[in-house]
Amino acid sequence: MICLAWVFITLTIGNNSIKADEFYFHKVYIPFRKLWYQIFGGIDIPLLYLWLIFVVLVVILIVKECKRITIWGFHIAFMILAHFLYFYIAWGFNYNRLSISERLKLKEPINKLEFESEVDHAISQVNSIRSKLNHDLDFDWNTLKNDMEQSVSLFLKQNQLQSLEKVSSKALFPRGSLLVLSTAGVYWPFAGESMIDAGLHPIEVPFTMAHELAHGMGWTDEGECNWIAYESCIRSKLLRCNYSGNLSYLKYLLHNIPEVDSLLYTHSVNKLSKEVRSDLDDIRRQHDKYPDFIPGIRNALYNWYLKSNQVSSGLESYNEIIMLSINFRKKRTG
């Protein structure tokens, strides 16, 4: 059944991004995810746990029932294949769709002056918002989830980008489960929900949640989901979400200051308020609690995965948030 569905969708859309949008996204993905949310959206615990239990039980049953290694190896290989095919049916065919940057024509290269101006603008925003926040940066999960769902969905619709209105978003325990893999959150198609590492610093949660919600709403490119998260956070009614989006964006900007221009980096960091610098130190210390586990292998595998799914820039795609943000602002201001 899964195999037939995969073959049918593959033959229907081919490499045609328009067909991927018209057929897969609108006629398969959107209806499927709406139904999924109606059935499973009320479950509080992450469905990932149930999926893991199911996979482990199936593997145990296969090994127990099949006496010969070749037979149970065949069954496990079949299960892996079924997961591979289901991944694309449940979400992966979204990679075939036209990117947001192409739809909105946001792929213009930016120059050094534009970049430096963007750094100054981001620093000004971060300092201003931080001065209005109290020292307690914690949040209520349900309030944050509802706000981020509305903000992401509204931003996409305002830019003629159809989206889902509801995508489950849950905290994943134990703390650090994803952070040790250099990941703050993940959208898991097998569970149909986005998951945020419970060990993440509270300041980072809104931006990370919005990023994963963007994935759940059918967008695949990491840089574009970063951009959606940023634009959604700065439009949120919650000041903490505004701060999360602006600070996360600033971190990407600082990371992308050319190494040869150390003076610009030092000058930029010195312009940050004492409170902002303290927040960045707190975030760094929080991440240090969960050191990366084999980061080289993880990065190589994920880079290969992205490139094999038509994301030509691989891991570097995360940084495209800068190009998208600058060009989007230029487009709006004329």
Stockholm file with secondary structure:
# STOCKHOLM 1.0

chainA/1-334         MICLAWVFITLTIGNNSIKADEFYFHKVYIPFRKLWYQIFGGIDIPLLYLWLIFVVLVVILIVKECKRITIWGFHIAFMILAHFLYFYIAWGFNYNRLSISERLKLKEPINKLEFESEVDHAISQVNSIRSKLNHDLDFDWNTLKNDMEQSVSLFLKQNQLQSLEKVSSKALFPRGSLLVLSTAGVYWPFAGESMIDAGLHPIEVPFTMAHELAHGMGWTDEGECNWIAYESCIRSKLLRCNYSGNLSYLKYLLHNIPEVDSLLYTHSVNKLSKEVRSDLDDIRRQHDKYPDFIPGIRNALYNWYLKSNQVSSGLESYNEIIMLSINFRKKRTG
#=GR chainA/1-334 SS CHHHHHHHHHHHHTTCHHHIIIIIIIIIIHHHHHHHHHHHTTCCSCHHHHHHHHHHHHHHHHHHHCCSHHHHHHHHHHHHHHHHHHHHHHTGGGGGSCCHHHHTTCCCCCCHHHHHHHHHHHHHHHHHHHHHSCSCCCCCHHHHHHHHHHHHHHHHHHTTCCCCSCCEEEEESSTTTTGGGTCSEEEETTTTEEEEETTSCGGGHHHHHHHHHHHHTTCCCHHHHHHHHHHHHHTSSSHHHHHHHHHHHHHHHHHTSCTTCHHHHHHHHHTSCHHHHHHHHHHHHHHHTSCCSSHHHHHHHHHHHHHHTTCTTGGGGGGGHHHHHHHHHHHHHC
#=GC SS_cons         CHHHHHHHHHHHHTTCHHHIIIIIIIIIIHHHHHHHHHHHTTCCSCHHHHHHHHHHHHHHHHHHHCCSHHHHHHHHHHHHHHHHHHHHHHTGGGGGSCCHHHHTTCCCCCCHHHHHHHHHHHHHHHHHHHHHSCSCCCCCHHHHHHHHHHHHHHHHHHTTCCCCSCCEEEEESSTTTTGGGTCSEEEETTTTEEEEETTSCGGGHHHHHHHHHHHHTTCCCHHHHHHHHHHHHHTSSSHHHHHHHHHHHHHHHHHTSCTTCHHHHHHHHHTSCHHHHHHHHHHHHHHHTSCCSSHHHHHHHHHHHHHHTTCTTGGGGGGGHHHHHHHHHHHHHC
//
